Amino acid sequence: MDRYICKLSPAVDYGAGTFLLVVAILSILGNAAVLVTATWRHSVLKASELLTVNLAVTDIGMALSMYPLSVASAFNHIWIGGNHSCLYYGLMGMIFSVPSIMTLTAMGLVRYLLHKAYQSIQSNDNLPNFGAVERKVTLMGILISAGFIVSWAPYVFISSVAPIVSLLPCLFAKCSTVYNPFVYYVFHKSFRRELRQIWICCCRGAVSKMTFYRRVNTH
């Protein structure tokens, strides 16, 4: 049982647990916003946008299935569940990480094909805005892929360093599920517009319910 007790100080564990809790909340909210928006506008989704939806599914799946165990273990200063939960944690990491990597690969392939297609028709005067759109979408794909690589690369080189040093790349890697929705929000105008409309509808619905309950209580 002693091997599951954390070698770090409780203060470091509490800090790591708090950080992971914030990451989990941001990841769930951000990727849920992507999924809700995709459901809202499912009839006009492009084929390439389905890859972003798939990436959101893998990210939110990782946040829901893995991060709660990490947070609880950090706050308890011991790995909860022993060997069984360790196997579960690794299995969930494989289930959601492999599809995420494959999705990023597919996004890169789509960007490459779009780039080659644009090169073949760039002399066409009937598509003056296609180049700007293609560059923006390509940049979005590059940022998402680069973010994944940057987040996980330090994780590969930590096997022989002290626990306090190895903790930082681990925490940094967990952030890979957070930034994708924000990159998508920055580079996708229709996503921003639809998300604002959903937010307005939710606010109006909440106000309508409050008004209804007030009227009921006054009668």
Secondary structure as UniProt FT lines:
FT   HELIX           2..4
FT   HELIX           10..40
FT   HELIX           42..44
FT   HELIX           47..65
FT   HELIX           67..76
FT   TURN            80..81
FT   HELIX           82..121
FT   TURN            122..123
FT   TURN            125..126
FT   TURN            128..129
FT   HELIX           130..152
FT   HELIX           153..157
FT   TURN            159..160
FT   HELIX           163..174
FT   HELIX           175..177
FT   HELIX           179..187
FT   HELIX           189..218
//
